[in-house]
């Protein structure tokens, strides 16, 4: 069974930086896509960024130029570097893994990011 363990997050003032990491364990096959989603209070969960096992990436328009997603295929980890944080980035951030040939999806437990103005 695949599990995702997140680390990082916390509180920071606007303009600051934070990093998130997620480690996947279990039977993981390629191709797959790992990513980060977030959910703010009263809002729907939304994609922040994802990265395919081949290296291609997608970013939400709201984070382009500020956030960078990266992964280590050998370690099955994905990281999100968040710079120039804004109060509207405040949310619970969830790691996600989709295994494309197995059509399976796993979520992390979520980690809170709070950006104060």
Secondary structure, DSSP 8 states (H G I E B T S, - for coil): --EEEEEE-EEEETT--EEEEEEEESS--SSEEEEEEEE-TTS--EEEEEEETTS-EEE-TTTTTTEEEEEETTTTEEEEEE-S--GGG-EEEEEEEEETTTTEEEE---EEEEEE-
